[in-house]
Amino acid sequence: MSPPRPHLPIRPLWLCRICAAPWPCATARLTLLREYAHDREALLVYLGGLLHDAAGQLHTLNPHEYPKPAQLFDRFLGWALPRRRT
């Protein structure tokens, strides 16, 4: 049995190579949370760099239907922010 293939993005489309969901897909998110479990700040810096890359590439591909900044923020960073306790 071969090892599972990583859920990485197809650039410049920013879709998952395995499941074709918008990247980071659910599996990629879980993998990233596990990899950065002890350094959430590093995860956010990493994702911020990817957000920057994706914003430019997605805009170049289709400037008329470019995702809104809030959508890209939620997709790349919003899910990874620590939850506030109430």
N, C-alpha and C positions, 0 to 999 in steps of 0.2 A: 504494500500500500504506500503510495507516495504522500509526502507531507502536504498539508493544506497550502494552497497558493494564497499569497497575501492580497488583500483588497487594496490595491494601489490605484491612483488616478490615471486615466488616459488623458494626457495633455495634448492639445489645448481645450479639449471638450469638457474636462473635469467630471467624467463619468467613471464609475468603478470598473476596473478591468474584468472583474469576476461576475458581478451581479448587475452591472449597467445602471445602477442607481446613481443619483447625483453624489459625487464624492465630497466629503467623507460619508460613506454609507454607514449603516448601523454597525456592521462588523468592523469596519475601519475605526469607528469611534470607540468601540469596546477595546480593540487592540491598542489604540493610542492611550486610552485611560490606563490600561494595564502597564504599558511600557513606561509611562510617565507618572506612575502612581505616587512616587515620592518626590516629584518635582513639577507641580501643576504650573508654576510660573514658566518653566522651560517649555512645557506643552503649549501654553498660550503664545509665547514668542514664536515657536515653530509654526503654529497655525496662522499667526498673523503674517508671517512671511509667505505662506502658501496662499492666504487670502489676497495678498498684494499681487502675486503671480496670476492667480485665477482671475482677478478683476480685469487686469490688462488683457489677458488672453481671451476671455469671454467677450469683452468689449470689441476686440479686434475681429473676432469671428462673426459677431452679429451686433453691430452698434445700434441697430434700431429696436432690438428686443433684448437689450442688455439687462441682466438682473439688477433690481434696485439695491442700493448699498445696504439697507436694513436686511434684505433677504440674504445677501452674501455674508453679512455679519453673523446672522443667526446660524447659517449653514456651516461656517468655518469656526466661529468662536463662541457664539452664544451657548451652545450645548456644553462647552467645556468649562464655563465659568463655575466656580464653586457656588453652591446654593446657600443662600442666607437662611439662617435659622430664625424662626419667628417665635 
